[in-house]
Amino acid sequence: MLKKVANIVRGLAADAVQQANSGHPGMPIGCADIGALLFGEIMNYDPRSPKWPNRDRFILSAGHGSVLLYSLLHLSGYDLSLDDLKNFRQLDSKTPGHPEYGETAGVDTTTGPLGQGLANAVGMAVAERMLAKRYNTDKFNLIDHYTYTILGDGCMMEGVVAEAVSLAGHLGLGKLVAIYDSNDICIGGNINLTFTEDVAKRFEAADWHVIDNVDGHDIIALKKAIEEAKKVSDKPTLIVAKTHIAYGSPTKQDSNVAHGAPLGEEEIRGLKEKFNLPKRKFYVSDKVKEFFSIRQKEMKTNREQWEELFNQWTRVNPELKAEWDLGHNLELPVDLTEAIEELEIKTPIATRKASGEILQKIADKVTYLVGGSADLAPSTKTYLSKYSEIQADNYEGRNFRFGVREHAMGAIANGISVHGGLRPFVATFFVFSDYMRPAIRMAALMKQPVIYVLTHDSIYLGEDGPTHQPVEHLESLRAIPNLKVLRPADAEETKVAWLEAMKRTDGPTVLVLTRQGLPSIDKGEGLKDFAKGAYVVKRDQDADLFLMASGSEVALAIDVAEILKAKDKRVQIVSVPDRDEFVKQDITYIEDLLGSQDSFRVVLEAGISQGWYRLLNNRYHVVSIESFGASGPAVELADKFGFNAEKIAKDILNKL
Ligand SMILES: Cc1ncc(C[n+]2csc(CCOP(=O)(O)OP(=O)(O)O)c2C)c(N)n1
C-alpha cells in the first residue's frame, strides 16, 4: 500500500510543479517512498491537531522539495486541499515555494536555506528530551516523540550541518533520525564534481549511528532501517538512503535537469505510465484515500489517549501543569517587572555584566527560559549559575554549551522555540552575529521569540582589534524585518531592555551590550517611554541642538552637552535604544524628542551611520565609524575615531 501512496505522491508532485510552471519535482519524486513510509506508517501525529505537543516532528531540511511535504500533508488529512496543491507557489496560498512555518498546518519549521533544517531538528530533539525530563513522572510518559528529518546532498555540504551533527552526536540525541536523500545530484550536476567525502564516516566520527546504503525506494528496507534507528537510544541515527532523483521519469531520472524545473507534459506522461497512474492531473486513488482515512482514525485515537493521559497527569501534578502552561504560552510571572526593577546593580558597569545579573534573576522567575553561548559564557555573562548544564546524561539542565558553532546555535534555538514549551536565548560576541545571521533571519521570519545576547558591541572592546569590532552590525541587524534590536545605555536601560525582550512573543530580540563599563545615566523623565524606542534623557524644548545616541554613546552625549552648555548652547539629549521602534512613532512624538523639521540634530553612534539619516534634517552632524576599527586600548581608539567629547563639541559649534 505504501508503494501506492508513494506513486500517488509522485503524480501529485509532478502535476503541482507543472501547473505552477516552477518548482522542484526531482527530490519529491525521488523521496516519495521515504515520505510515504514516514507519514503512512512510522510517524505519530494527528492531522486534526497539528500542534499536538507529543507528535513526532518532521523537518524537510531539503526545503526545495516542499511539494513532497504538501502532497503528504494533503493525503494524510491535514488542512491542505487538492486545490491548495493546485495553487502551489501562488500568492497567498498555503503551498508557498518553500515550507513556511505558520502558513501551513503541519509544517513544523520553515526550511529552504539548506542545512538549517537539520539544526532545527537537533533543537527539536533536544527540546523533547528536556521536556521529558521536566514533565514525565514514574507513572506518566507524557513527552516521548521522535524527530525525523530528510536532508539532501546540498544540506550535507553546508557548514551548519557539520556543526549541528557534531553537537547532536555529543549530546547523544537518540530520538533524532536523519534520512539522507543520497541521490548524487545537485543543481550543477553530479556531486562527484564537488562532493566526494565519505558522509557516513563523517557521521560515525561524530558518534552517530549510521545505517549506510539503504535502497531509498525499497520500503521494507527503509522500514527496517528506521526500526533499527529507534532501537538505538543513545545516539542519533543517519540513514543513508540511496535514491534516484526523479525516480521513474523516462529521460530525466538521475539528471540535474529534474532538480528545479517542471518535468514537462511528455515526461510526466511517461512517469505516470511507469507507475500505472491514470493521466488525470492531481489524481488520488480511492484506495489511498481509504488507507489514510483509516489511519486518521487510528491517529485520532492515539492522540485522544494521550489527551486522557495528560488530563490524568494534570490532576496528579497540578504544579507541573502550571509550569507547563507558563512554558507553552510563554506567560511571564506577574512580579517579574518588579523583581527586575528592584534588582540593585552597582555602577559603573558594563551592560553585558548588568545583563548577566538581570538574566540570573529572570531565570529564577521564568523556569522555561533556557540558553547558552558559543563558548563565550564567561564573556557574555550568560551562564545561569544556579542551574546545571545540558549534557547527554543531564537534560534537566538549563545551560547549553553550544561550543564554537554560532550558525547551528541560532538554528538549534529556532528548533527549540518552534518545538514549544521552552524559550531559548543564545549569546556570542556581537561581531559573530554574522555567523548566526541566517538563523536570526529565520527566527524573524518565523516570528520566534528567541533572544540574542550580543556583547562586545563596538570599537570600545579595544585590543582584540578590527576582526572583533562590530562596525556595520547594528545597521545590518536593524535591516532584518521583525527583528527587534535594542542597544541599552546603562544598567537601568538594560533591565528594561530585558523585560521588553521577555514580553515580546511574536519575534526575536537582540540585546546589544558593551564590554566596557558605563556610568548610570541621569534620566530626567525616567524610562517610561523606553518602549517607544527613544526617550528624553535631558529635556530642553528651546534647545539649540538635539543630540541623540544609543548605548555607550549616550554617556558621551551627556559630556558633549556639558561642554556646549559652558559655551551657552542649549541641548536636548535623547537616548535611542531601539531606532526602528522610534521611527514608527507619530511625528508629534518624534518632534517632541528631536525638535521641529529645521532643528539641528546630532547623532552619536559607534557604528556606520547609514540608517540614521531618516531622522536627520538639513542641518545635522553625525559622529559614526565608517571604516574598520583598530587594535588598541579603548580610550585611545575612541580618540582616534573621533569619539572625544571636546572634539565633537568643537565640530558642532563650527556647524551650528
Ligand atoms: C543555503 C542555500 N544555498 C543555496 C541554495 C539553493 N539551492 C537549492 S537546492 C540546491 C541544490 C541542492 O542539492 P540536493 O540537496 O542534492 O537536492 P536535489 O538535487 O537532490 O533535489 C541549491 C544549491 C539554498 N536553497 N540554500
The ligand as an SDF file (V2000), in Angstrom:
LIG
                    3D

 26 27  0  0  0  0  0  0  0  0999 V2000
   21.9500   27.9030    1.8080 C   0  0  0  0  0  0  0  0  0  0  0  0
   21.4420   27.6030    0.4370 C   0  0  0  0  0  0  0  0  0  0  0  0
   22.2670   27.7260   -0.6150 N   0  0  0  0  0  0  0  0  0  0  0  0
   21.8040   27.5090   -1.8550 C   0  0  0  0  0  0  0  0  0  0  0  0
   20.5050   27.1540   -2.0690 C   0  0  0  0  0  0  0  0  0  0  0  0
   19.9800   26.9410   -3.4820 C   0  0  0  0  0  0  0  0  0  0  0  0
   19.7550   25.5250   -3.7100 N   0  0  0  0  0  0  0  0  0  0  0  0
   18.5510   24.9620   -3.5910 C   0  0  0  0  0  0  0  0  0  0  0  0
   18.5680   23.3230   -3.8560 S   0  0  0  0  0  0  0  0  0  0  0  0
   20.2180   23.3380   -4.1690 C   0  0  0  0  0  0  0  0  0  0  0  0
   20.9450   22.0640   -4.5120 C   0  0  0  0  0  0  0  0  0  0  0  0
   20.5900   21.0170   -3.5530 C   0  0  0  0  0  0  0  0  0  0  0  0
   21.0660   19.7900   -3.9480 O   0  0  0  0  0  0  0  0  0  0  0  0
   20.4600   18.4940   -3.3120 P   0  0  0  0  0  0  0  0  0  0  0  0
   20.3510   18.6420   -1.8590 O   0  0  0  0  0  0  0  0  0  0  0  0
   21.2630   17.3570   -3.8240 O   0  0  0  0  0  0  0  0  0  0  0  0
   18.9960   18.4690   -3.8600 O   0  0  0  0  0  0  0  0  0  0  0  0
   18.3960   17.5920   -5.0410 P   0  0  0  0  0  0  0  0  0  0  0  0
   19.1290   17.9900   -6.2950 O   0  0  0  0  0  0  0  0  0  0  0  0
   18.6220   16.1840   -4.6910 O   0  0  0  0  0  0  0  0  0  0  0  0
   16.9710   17.9990   -5.0890 O   0  0  0  0  0  0  0  0  0  0  0  0
   20.7310   24.6120   -4.0550 C   0  0  0  0  0  0  0  0  0  0  0  0
   22.1440   24.9560   -4.2800 C   0  0  0  0  0  0  0  0  0  0  0  0
   19.6780   27.0310   -0.9390 C   0  0  0  0  0  0  0  0  0  0  0  0
   18.3980   26.7250   -1.0260 N   0  0  0  0  0  0  0  0  0  0  0  0
   20.1720   27.2400    0.2930 N   0  0  0  0  0  0  0  0  0  0  0  0
  1  2  1  0
  2  3  1  0
  2 26  2  0
  3  4  2  0
  4  5  1  0
  5  6  1  0
  5 24  2  0
  6  7  1  0
  7  8  2  0
  7 22  1  0
  8  9  1  0
  9 10  1  0
 10 11  1  0
 10 22  2  0
 11 12  1  0
 12 13  1  0
 13 14  1  0
 14 15  2  0
 14 16  1  0
 14 17  1  0
 17 18  1  0
 18 19  2  0
 18 20  1  0
 18 21  1  0
 22 23  1  0
 24 25  1  0
 24 26  1  0
M  CHG  1   7   1
M  END
$$$$
